């Protein structure tokens, strides 16, 4: 297994761990986003989407 594959597998493991903790209500959405390195800002709507 090369480094890139290992890193991708590790990121997926972390994602599924955080997701399962959020589903069990051990984490808030804000905490889960912080652990995954995501912003709490909402995604802007697509142009033309209503």
C-alpha positions, 0 to 999 in steps of 0.5 A, spaced: 500 500 500 503 506 497 502 513 502 497 516 498 492 510 498 494 509 506 492 517 507 485 516 503 484 510 507 485 514 513 481 520 511 475 515 510 476 512 517 476 518 520 470 520 516 466 514 518 468 515 525 465 522 526 459 520 522 457 515 527 459 519 533 454 524 530 449 519 528 449 517 536 448 524 538 455 524 541 457 530 537 454 536 534 454 538 527 459 544 529 463 539 532 463 534 527 465 539 522 471 542 526 473 535 527 473 534 519 476 541 518 470 543 515 467 550 516 460 552 519 459 557 514 453 554 509 454 552 502 452 558 498 446 556 493 447 554 486 446 560 481 438 559 479 437 554 484 430 556 488 
